[in-house]
Amino acid sequence: MIVFVELNCKVSHLALAWLASKPGTSTVILGASKPEQIVDNLKALEVIPKLTPEMLERIEAILDNKPAPMVCHGLLHRSTQ
């Protein structure tokens, strides 16, 4: 089933929630030209608790673009993605 349908949200809410759930993310900038868009974008906050580790794995599998761990000076560093 389509992830945003399962979560009962808009694709935009899922995208914003996914970004906000990433480790190391301190801010998600909401672009809006109307006040109603800000209110709608904030509904992403309701989606974040629904993003279980299993759901995030499914999303990562769909995207298939997770960065590889970085090696720096012989040490393995985990990406914040």
C-alpha positions in Angstrom: 0.0 0.0 0.0 1.1 3.6 -0.6 2.8 5.0 2.5 0.9 8.3 2.7 -2.4 6.5 2.3 -1.5 4.1 5.2 -0.6 7.1 7.4 -3.8 9.0 6.3 -1.9 12.1 5.3 -0.9 14.2 2.3 2.3 13.5 0.5 3.5 17.0 1.7 2.9 16.1 5.3 4.8 12.8 4.9 7.7 14.6 3.3 8.0 17.2 6.0 7.6 14.6 8.8 10.3 12.4 7.2 12.7 15.4 7.0 12.0 16.4 10.6 12.5 12.8 11.8 16.0 12.6 10.4 18.8 12.6 13.0 20.7 15.8 13.0 17.8 17.8 11.6 17.2 20.9 13.7 15.0 22.9 11.3 12.6 22.2 8.5 11.9 25.3 6.5 8.3 25.6 5.4 7.7 27.5 2.2 4.4 29.1 1.9 2.8 32.1 0.2 -0.4 32.0 2.1 -1.2 31.6 5.9 -3.3 28.5 5.1 -0.3 26.8 3.7 1.6 27.2 7.0 -1.3 25.8 8.9 -1.5 22.9 6.5 2.2 22.2 6.6 2.1 22.1 10.4 -0.1 19.0 10.1 3.1 17.2 9.4 3.7 17.3 13.2 0.8 14.8 13.5 2.6 12.4 11.2 6.0 12.3 13.0 4.8 9.9 15.8 3.5 7.5 13.1 6.9 7.1 11.5 8.0 3.9 13.2 11.4 2.4 12.5 9.7 -0.1 10.2 7.8 2.7 8.3 11.1 4.6 8.0 12.8 1.5 6.6 10.0 1.2 4.0 10.4 4.8 3.0 14.2 4.4 2.7 13.7 1.3 0.5 11.3 3.2 -1.7 13.7 6.2 -2.0 16.8 3.9 -2.4 19.2 6.9 -2.0 20.5 6.5 1.5 24.1 7.8 1.6 26.9 5.3 2.4 28.8 5.7 5.6 31.7 8.1 5.3 35.3 7.0 6.1 37.4 9.8 7.3 41.0 9.3 8.6 40.4 5.6 8.8 37.4 6.1 11.1 33.8 5.1 10.1 31.4 8.1 10.5 27.7 7.6 10.3 25.9 10.0 8.0 23.3 12.1 9.7 20.9 11.3 6.8 
